[in-house]
Amino acid sequence: MLLTTTASRSDTAETTPTPTPAAARRVHDDSPDTADLFARLAELEDGPARDAVQDELVTAWLPMAHRIASRFRDRGESIEDLRQVAALGLVKAVDRFDPSRGGAFESYAVPTITGEVKRHFRDHMWAVRVPRRVQEVRNRVRIARRELAQQPGSPEPTIADIAARTGLTEEEVSAGMEALESFSSLSLDAEVASVEDGYSLADTLSTAEAAYDIVVDREAVKDSLRRLSERDRAILYMRFFEDMTQSRIAERLGISQMHVSRLISRSCDRVRREALAEFPRSGYPVPHGR
Protein backbone atom coordinates (compact mmCIF):
# COMPACT_ATOMS: atom_id res chain seq x y z
CA MET A 1 0.00 0.00 0.00
CA LEU A 2 1.26 3.46 -0.87
CA LEU A 3 1.96 5.68 2.11
CA THR A 4 2.12 9.47 2.30
CA THR A 5 4.15 11.00 5.05
CA THR A 6 3.14 14.21 6.73
CA ALA A 7 5.90 16.00 8.61
CA SER A 8 5.00 17.56 11.94
CA ARG A 9 6.62 20.60 13.47
CA SER A 10 7.52 18.37 16.39
CA ASP A 11 10.51 16.10 16.05
CA THR A 12 8.42 13.34 17.63
CA ALA A 13 5.73 13.40 14.92
CA GLU A 14 4.91 10.02 13.43
CA THR A 15 4.17 9.24 9.82
CA THR A 16 0.53 8.28 9.19
CA PRO A 17 -0.60 6.15 6.21
CA THR A 18 -3.13 7.73 3.91
CA PRO A 19 -4.73 5.58 1.20
CA THR A 20 -4.40 6.85 -2.31
CA PRO A 21 -7.48 7.10 -4.51
CA ALA A 22 -6.43 3.91 -6.35
CA ALA A 23 -6.26 1.99 -3.11
CA ALA A 24 -9.57 3.41 -1.93
CA ARG A 25 -11.31 1.96 -4.98
CA ARG A 26 -10.36 -1.60 -4.10
CA VAL A 27 -13.21 -3.46 -2.50
CA HIS A 28 -11.90 -7.03 -2.82
CA ASP A 29 -8.82 -8.74 -1.43
CA ASP A 30 -8.20 -10.23 -4.89
CA SER A 31 -7.44 -6.83 -6.46
CA PRO A 32 -3.64 -6.60 -6.42
CA ASP A 33 -1.62 -3.52 -7.27
CA THR A 34 -0.19 -4.32 -10.69
CA ALA A 35 0.09 -0.85 -12.19
CA ASP A 36 3.86 -1.16 -12.59
CA LEU A 37 3.51 -4.52 -14.33
CA PHE A 38 0.95 -3.15 -16.79
CA ALA A 39 3.17 -0.14 -17.50
CA ARG A 40 6.06 -2.51 -18.19
CA LEU A 41 3.85 -4.74 -20.34
CA ALA A 42 2.86 -1.78 -22.50
CA GLU A 43 6.52 -1.07 -23.27
CA LEU A 44 7.45 -4.61 -24.29
CA GLU A 45 7.31 -6.09 -27.77
CA ASP A 46 5.98 -9.57 -28.43
CA GLY A 47 8.39 -12.13 -27.13
CA PRO A 48 9.40 -14.19 -24.09
CA ALA A 49 9.77 -11.16 -21.84
CA ARG A 50 6.26 -9.92 -22.63
CA ASP A 51 4.83 -13.43 -22.18
CA ALA A 52 6.47 -13.67 -18.76
CA VAL A 53 4.91 -10.39 -17.62
CA GLN A 54 1.52 -11.47 -18.93
CA ASP A 55 1.78 -14.74 -17.01
CA GLU A 56 2.64 -12.83 -13.86
CA LEU A 57 -0.37 -10.55 -14.30
CA VAL A 58 -2.73 -13.45 -14.98
CA THR A 59 -1.47 -15.25 -11.89
CA ALA A 60 -1.96 -12.14 -9.77
CA TRP A 61 -5.54 -11.58 -10.93
CA LEU A 62 -6.61 -15.22 -11.14
CA PRO A 63 -8.40 -15.17 -7.75
CA MET A 64 -10.68 -12.44 -9.08
CA ALA A 65 -11.49 -14.57 -12.14
CA HIS A 66 -12.33 -17.49 -9.86
CA ARG A 67 -14.60 -15.23 -7.80
CA ILE A 68 -16.48 -14.20 -10.93
CA ALA A 69 -16.77 -17.83 -12.03
CA SER A 70 -18.30 -18.78 -8.67
CA ARG A 71 -21.26 -16.49 -9.39
CA PHE A 72 -22.35 -18.92 -12.09
CA ARG A 73 -22.15 -22.13 -10.06
CA ASP A 74 -25.14 -24.51 -9.87
CA ARG A 75 -26.22 -23.78 -13.44
CA GLY A 76 -25.30 -27.12 -14.96
CA GLU A 77 -21.55 -26.54 -15.41
CA SER A 78 -18.78 -27.67 -13.07
CA ILE A 79 -16.92 -25.00 -11.15
CA GLU A 80 -13.62 -26.26 -12.62
CA ASP A 81 -14.83 -25.65 -16.16
CA LEU A 82 -16.23 -22.26 -15.19
CA ARG A 83 -12.86 -21.27 -13.76
CA GLN A 84 -11.17 -22.31 -16.99
CA VAL A 85 -13.54 -20.11 -18.99
CA ALA A 86 -13.06 -17.21 -16.59
CA ALA A 87 -9.29 -17.61 -16.83
CA LEU A 88 -9.57 -17.40 -20.61
CA GLY A 89 -11.49 -14.14 -20.21
CA LEU A 90 -8.78 -12.88 -17.85
CA VAL A 91 -6.06 -13.63 -20.41
CA LYS A 92 -8.00 -11.64 -23.01
CA ALA A 93 -8.45 -8.75 -20.57
CA VAL A 94 -4.74 -8.63 -19.72
CA ASP A 95 -3.80 -8.71 -23.38
CA ARG A 96 -6.24 -5.95 -24.42
CA PHE A 97 -6.00 -3.59 -21.43
CA ASP A 98 -4.47 -0.20 -22.20
CA PRO A 99 -3.21 1.50 -19.02
CA SER A 100 -2.61 4.77 -20.91
CA ARG A 101 -6.35 5.41 -20.88
CA GLY A 102 -6.23 5.89 -17.13
CA GLY A 103 -8.86 3.37 -16.10
CA ALA A 104 -8.49 0.69 -13.46
CA PHE A 105 -7.79 -2.81 -14.76
CA GLU A 106 -10.52 -4.32 -12.57
CA SER A 107 -13.14 -2.08 -14.16
CA TYR A 108 -12.11 -3.42 -17.56
CA ALA A 109 -11.53 -7.05 -16.57
CA VAL A 110 -14.78 -7.75 -14.70
CA PRO A 111 -17.13 -7.20 -17.67
CA THR A 112 -14.67 -8.94 -20.00
CA ILE A 113 -14.52 -12.07 -17.84
CA THR A 114 -18.25 -12.02 -17.13
CA GLY A 115 -19.00 -11.73 -20.82
CA GLU A 116 -16.73 -14.68 -21.59
CA VAL A 117 -18.55 -16.88 -19.06
CA LYS A 118 -21.96 -15.80 -20.37
CA ARG A 119 -20.88 -16.57 -23.94
CA HIS A 120 -19.84 -20.01 -22.77
CA PHE A 121 -23.33 -20.66 -21.42
CA ARG A 122 -24.94 -19.21 -24.54
CA ASP A 123 -22.87 -21.18 -27.04
CA HIS A 124 -22.10 -24.47 -25.30
CA MET A 125 -24.49 -25.16 -22.43
CA TRP A 126 -27.89 -25.26 -24.12
CA ALA A 127 -29.08 -28.85 -24.61
CA VAL A 128 -31.82 -27.42 -26.83
CA ARG A 129 -30.89 -24.46 -28.98
CA VAL A 130 -33.23 -21.54 -28.53
CA PRO A 131 -33.26 -18.12 -30.24
CA ARG A 132 -31.12 -15.36 -28.75
CA ARG A 133 -34.25 -13.35 -27.94
CA VAL A 134 -35.65 -16.24 -25.89
CA GLN A 135 -32.35 -16.55 -24.03
CA GLU A 136 -32.56 -12.89 -23.05
CA VAL A 137 -36.18 -13.30 -21.95
CA ARG A 138 -35.15 -16.35 -19.94
CA ASN A 139 -32.57 -14.31 -18.00
CA ARG A 140 -35.13 -11.61 -17.20
CA VAL A 141 -37.64 -14.21 -16.05
CA ARG A 142 -35.04 -16.00 -13.91
CA ILE A 143 -33.98 -12.80 -12.15
CA ALA A 144 -37.56 -11.62 -11.61
CA ARG A 145 -38.69 -14.98 -10.23
CA ARG A 146 -35.76 -15.06 -7.83
CA GLU A 147 -36.43 -11.52 -6.62
CA LEU A 148 -40.13 -12.18 -6.11
CA ALA A 149 -39.48 -15.44 -4.27
CA GLN A 150 -37.04 -13.72 -1.90
CA GLN A 151 -39.67 -11.30 -0.62
CA PRO A 152 -40.75 -12.29 2.93
CA GLY A 153 -44.02 -14.23 3.01
CA SER A 154 -44.32 -14.30 -0.77
CA PRO A 155 -45.81 -17.41 -2.43
CA GLU A 156 -44.38 -18.94 -5.57
CA PRO A 157 -44.62 -16.16 -8.18
CA THR A 158 -47.14 -16.73 -10.95
CA ILE A 159 -46.69 -15.99 -14.62
CA ALA A 160 -48.79 -12.86 -14.17
CA ASP A 161 -46.56 -11.70 -11.28
CA ILE A 162 -43.40 -12.21 -13.33
CA ALA A 163 -44.95 -10.45 -16.33
CA ALA A 164 -45.82 -7.44 -14.17
CA ARG A 165 -42.31 -7.39 -12.71
CA THR A 166 -40.48 -7.61 -16.04
CA GLY A 167 -42.87 -5.74 -18.33
CA LEU A 168 -43.09 -8.80 -20.57
CA THR A 169 -46.26 -10.40 -21.84
CA GLU A 170 -47.46 -13.61 -20.23
CA GLU A 171 -46.68 -15.46 -23.46
CA GLU A 172 -43.09 -14.23 -23.35
CA VAL A 173 -42.80 -15.21 -19.68
CA SER A 174 -44.08 -18.70 -20.50
CA ALA A 175 -41.48 -19.03 -23.26
CA GLY A 176 -38.77 -17.84 -20.88
CA MET A 177 -39.80 -20.35 -18.21
CA GLU A 178 -39.69 -23.15 -20.77
CA ALA A 179 -36.22 -22.00 -21.76
CA LEU A 180 -35.13 -22.36 -18.12
CA GLU A 181 -35.34 -26.13 -18.63
CA SER A 182 -33.33 -26.09 -21.86
CA PHE A 183 -29.89 -26.23 -20.24
CA SER A 184 -30.21 -29.95 -19.57
CA SER A 185 -31.87 -32.82 -21.36
CA LEU A 186 -33.16 -36.20 -20.24
CA SER A 187 -31.54 -39.28 -21.74
CA LEU A 188 -33.75 -41.72 -23.61
CA ASP A 189 -32.15 -44.43 -21.48
CA ALA A 190 -33.54 -42.87 -18.29
CA GLU A 191 -36.01 -45.10 -16.47
CA VAL A 192 -39.60 -43.99 -16.21
CA ALA A 193 -40.28 -43.25 -12.55
CA SER A 194 -43.91 -44.39 -12.57
CA VAL A 195 -43.10 -47.81 -14.05
CA GLU A 196 -41.81 -50.59 -11.82
CA ASP A 197 -40.60 -52.92 -14.61
CA GLY A 198 -37.59 -50.78 -15.51
CA TYR A 199 -38.87 -49.33 -18.77
CA SER A 200 -36.76 -46.56 -20.24
CA LEU A 201 -38.11 -43.40 -21.76
CA ALA A 202 -37.27 -44.75 -25.22
CA ASP A 203 -39.62 -47.69 -24.62
CA THR A 204 -42.55 -45.30 -24.30
CA LEU A 205 -41.96 -43.61 -27.65
CA SER A 206 -44.05 -44.75 -30.59
CA THR A 207 -42.71 -45.70 -33.99
CA ALA A 208 -44.34 -45.66 -37.39
CA GLU A 209 -45.91 -49.03 -38.18
CA ALA A 210 -45.53 -49.88 -41.85
CA ALA A 211 -48.47 -52.31 -41.72
CA TYR A 212 -50.85 -49.40 -41.08
CA ASP A 213 -50.42 -48.20 -44.66
CA ILE A 214 -51.23 -51.67 -45.95
CA VAL A 215 -54.43 -51.78 -43.91
CA VAL A 216 -55.46 -48.34 -45.15
CA ASP A 217 -54.76 -49.28 -48.77
CA ARG A 218 -56.75 -52.52 -48.50
CA GLU A 219 -59.73 -50.75 -47.03
CA ALA A 220 -59.52 -48.06 -49.71
CA VAL A 221 -59.61 -50.52 -52.63
CA LYS A 222 -62.09 -53.00 -51.15
CA ASP A 223 -65.21 -51.51 -52.76
CA SER A 224 -63.48 -50.98 -56.10
CA LEU A 225 -62.38 -54.62 -56.21
CA ARG A 226 -65.94 -55.75 -55.57
CA ARG A 227 -67.10 -53.78 -58.60
CA LEU A 228 -64.71 -55.59 -60.93
CA SER A 229 -65.88 -58.53 -63.01
CA GLU A 230 -65.29 -62.01 -61.64
CA ARG A 231 -62.62 -62.72 -64.27
CA ASP A 232 -60.74 -59.49 -63.54
CA ARG A 233 -60.80 -60.23 -59.81
CA ALA A 234 -59.54 -63.75 -60.49
CA ILE A 235 -56.66 -62.44 -62.60
CA LEU A 236 -55.61 -59.96 -59.92
CA TYR A 237 -55.84 -62.66 -57.25
CA MET A 238 -53.69 -65.08 -59.21
CA ARG A 239 -51.13 -62.39 -60.05
CA PHE A 240 -50.76 -60.64 -56.68
CA PHE A 241 -51.83 -63.24 -54.10
CA GLU A 242 -50.75 -66.52 -55.71
CA ASP A 243 -47.73 -64.86 -57.38
CA MET A 244 -48.44 -66.48 -60.74
CA THR A 245 -46.75 -65.16 -63.85
CA GLN A 246 -48.78 -63.63 -66.65
CA SER A 247 -47.91 -66.60 -68.86
CA ARG A 248 -49.35 -69.14 -66.38
CA ILE A 249 -52.50 -67.03 -65.94
CA ALA A 250 -52.88 -66.89 -69.72
CA GLU A 251 -52.57 -70.70 -69.95
CA ARG A 252 -55.16 -71.24 -67.20
CA LEU A 253 -57.68 -68.86 -68.79
CA GLY A 254 -56.94 -69.81 -72.39
CA ILE A 255 -56.03 -66.31 -73.50
CA SER A 256 -52.82 -64.61 -74.64
CA GLN A 257 -50.24 -63.28 -72.24
CA MET A 258 -50.58 -59.85 -73.86
CA HIS A 259 -54.30 -59.86 -73.11
CA VAL A 260 -53.62 -60.76 -69.48
CA SER A 261 -51.18 -57.83 -69.24
CA ARG A 262 -53.78 -55.39 -70.61
CA LEU A 263 -56.48 -56.71 -68.23
CA ILE A 264 -54.17 -56.34 -65.21
CA SER A 265 -53.21 -52.77 -66.18
CA ARG A 266 -56.82 -51.79 -66.84
CA SER A 267 -58.08 -53.26 -63.54
CA CYS A 268 -55.29 -51.68 -61.51
CA ASP A 269 -55.85 -48.26 -63.09
CA ARG A 270 -59.58 -48.48 -62.39
CA VAL A 271 -59.13 -49.53 -58.76
CA ARG A 272 -56.48 -46.84 -58.14
CA ARG A 273 -58.58 -44.11 -59.76
CA GLU A 274 -61.73 -44.98 -57.80
CA ALA A 275 -59.86 -45.34 -54.50
CA LEU A 276 -58.13 -41.98 -54.87
CA ALA A 277 -61.36 -40.32 -55.88
CA GLU A 278 -62.98 -41.55 -52.68
CA PHE A 279 -59.91 -41.14 -50.41
CA PRO A 280 -57.71 -38.45 -51.99
CA ARG A 281 -54.22 -38.04 -50.59
CA SER A 282 -52.62 -34.65 -50.29
CA GLY A 283 -50.07 -34.07 -53.02
CA TYR A 284 -51.08 -37.22 -54.91
CA PRO A 285 -53.09 -36.24 -58.00
CA VAL A 286 -56.09 -38.32 -58.99
CA PRO A 287 -55.32 -39.89 -62.41
CA HIS A 288 -57.82 -39.47 -65.15
CA GLY A 289 -59.33 -42.44 -66.89
CA ARG A 290 -58.29 -43.57 -70.33
Phi, psi and omega in degrees: 000138179285140181240142173246135185253128179251120182277135178261157177295335179276143178292343183265009182292142180257151176281137181241132181286135176234122182292139177282164178303324180296318180292325182294336182281345184283127181241356180234150178288345182265027178247084184285164177270103184237024182301319181294321179295318179294322177296321178291321180298321182294337182270346186269146173274166177301134181160184182300322181295317179294320179298322180293321178291320177299317179297322179294320179293317179298317179298320181293323184262002182300322177303324177294320178298320178295323178296319179294320180298325182294340178294339185254015180291162178063033175238024176098358179238142181291151181294330178295316179292323178297322179293325177296317179294317179297322178295323176297318176297324178295318178300317178296321180294317179297320183289328186262348185292136179243101183294343182291343179281350173088357180276162178281143181298321182300321180296331178274323187285322184302307178294330178294314180292317179299318179297323179295318179293318179296321177297324178298315178296318183294320188264338188233347189256356181275117176292328176239121182289129179235157180299154181302321180299319180292324177299318179294319177297320179302315180297319179294320179293318181298315181294316181296318180295322178294317180295319179293323181289336182278349178290133184302133176073010182274136174284179176299122184297139179272172177299320179296320179297315181293322179297318179293326182288321187264343185080010177270164174281163180295329177295319179293321178296318178299318178296321179294323179291325175294323179292337177299334181267005186271355179291326184235154179233158181261130181292146176292344178275356180293140181283144178283125187295327185276359182249131184271346185273008176078029177288142175269169179298326179297330181291340182270352183275139180276157175233157180290128179263115184296331182293339179299318180297324179294318179298316180298316181296320179295318179294325182291327184263358186301311182294322180295322178294324179295332182277352176286159176291161182298321180294318180296320178295321180296319179296315179296321180296313180296323183285314190258341180252325176263356176057039177276147177284163179297327180294317179294321177297318180299319179296318181294323183267351180073034178231174182282156177296324178297321179294320177300318180299317180294320180295319179296314180298316181295317181293317180296317178299318182294313180297316180297316182296316181290322180293318180288331177292325180275325180232073183293145178250138182299129178082002179243101187294145177281121181287148179271151182287161182278000000 
